[in-house]
Amino acid sequence: MTLSSRPKIELHLHLEGAAPPAFIRGLAQEKRIDISKIFDDRGNYRFADFGDFLRVYEAATSVLTTPRDYARLVTAVLEQSAAHGVVYCETFLSPDFCGGRDLGAWREYLHAMTEAAAAAETAEGIVLRGIVTPIRHFGPEKARQTAFCAAETAGAFIVGLGIGGDEMSGHPKDFAWGFDMAREAGLHLTAHAGEWGGPQSVQDVLDHLKVTRIGHGVRAIEDLALVDRLAEKGIVLEVCPGSNIALGVYPSWRDHPIEKLRERGVKVTVSTDDPPFFHTTMTHEYDRLAETFGWEEEIFTEVEQTALAAAFCDEPTRKAIAKKLEQP
C-alpha cells in the first residue's frame, strides 16, 4: 500500500481554509466580487505572515454567502480529501460565516452542508463531521452566540466545539462560558493553542476550557513538565506540521517537534489545517514524515488508531471507520 492510497483520518481541517483557490476564484467571478489581490500570479493564495493569512482567509470566505455556496464547498473539499485517502474528516465550521450567528440561518447552512456531506459519503466513501468554532479575535460575546448555535444543533453531524483565530487575542477563561454550555449539550471540546501562544497557551486551555484535544499544541515541547502532563492525561494533539512550517512556527521539517512529542508519550495525530494555503495534502504530510523521521507502517498505524479513538463521532461511526482503516 502506498502512502497516498493508505486510509487516513483527519481531525483538524478548516472548511473555508480547505477551499481550492480555483473554486473561490470561480465563485467570486460568478458574483462579480473582486478579490484578485489575495491570489498570486499562479492563482494560489498569497499572504505574508499569520496576520496576513487571517486577512486573506476572511477575504476568500467573503464570497461564500449562501447555503448553496457552502454545499458546493463541502463537495469540492471532500472530493479533494478523498483523493488522498481520507476516510473520515472533522472540519471546523463557523456560524460567524454561516448566517452571522443567527440560529435560524445557521440551521439552513447546516442543512445544506449535511446533505452535501451525505452525498459525498455515498460517492466518495468519506465521512464528514463538524466542529463549531468561534473566532477568538471576534471576541467573547460573539463566541457565546456561536457556542449557542453549536449547543442547539448538537447531534450526529455537529459533534464538537473548538476555538480558532488569533491565539493572542483575549484569554481562554474569557470563552469558558461557551465551552461549559457546549459540554452540557454533549459536545466534545478542542481548542487551538500552542502554535503562536507558546506552552502557556496550552496550559490555559487545559485549565480553563477543559478540552480533550488541542489544535496544534506543538510548542508544549518548550516545557517538558507540560509535555508530561499531556502524556499523563491522554490529551490528543491535532498536529499540522506542514502548516507550522509554512507559517514559520518552525523553519523546517527536521525542526518540527512531532516526533519528540510522540516519543515522550504524547498522543499525536496528523492533519493539514488549511491545505491549499500551505501547499499540502494528507499524502504530502505522510510523505514528509516518512522522509524526515523515518516513519514506517507501525508508526502510521499508531497515529491513525490514536485519531480513531480521539474522533468526536458516535460509536457506530467509529466502528465503521475502523473497518475502513483495515482495508488493504
Sequence and secondary structure as in RCSB ss.txt:
>XXXX:A:sequence
MTLSSRPKIELHLHLEGAAPPAFIRGLAQEKRIDISKIFDDRGNYRFADFGDFLRVYEAATSVLTTPRDYARLVT
AVLEQSAAHGVVYCETFLSPDFCGGRDLGAWREYLHAMTEAAAAAETAEGIVLRGIVTPIRHFGPEKARQTAFCA
AETAGAFIVGLGIGGDEMSGHPKDFAWGFDMAREAGLHLTAHAGEWGGPQSVQDVLDHLKVTRIGHGVRAIEDLA
LVDRLAEKGIVLEVCPGSNIALGVYPSWRDHPIEKLRERGVKVTVSTDDPPFFHTTMTHEYDRLAETFGWEEEIF
TEVEQTALAAAFCDEPTRKAIAKKLEQP
>XXXX:A:secstr
  TTTS EEEEEEETGGG  HHHHHHHHHHHT   GGGB TTS B  SSHHHHHHHHHHHHTT  SHHHHHHHHH
HHHHHHHTTTEEEEEEEE TTTSSTT HHHHHHHHHHHHHHHHHHHHHH  EEEEEE  BGGG HHHHHHHHHHH
HHTBTTTEEEE  BS TTSS GGGGHHHHHHHHHTT EEEEEESSSSHHHHHHHHHHHT  SEEEE GGGGG HH
HHHHHHHHT EEEE HHHHHHTTSSSSTTT  HHHHHHTT EEEE  BSTTTTT  HHHHHHHHHHHH   HHHH
HHHHHHHHHH  S HHHHHHHHHHHH  
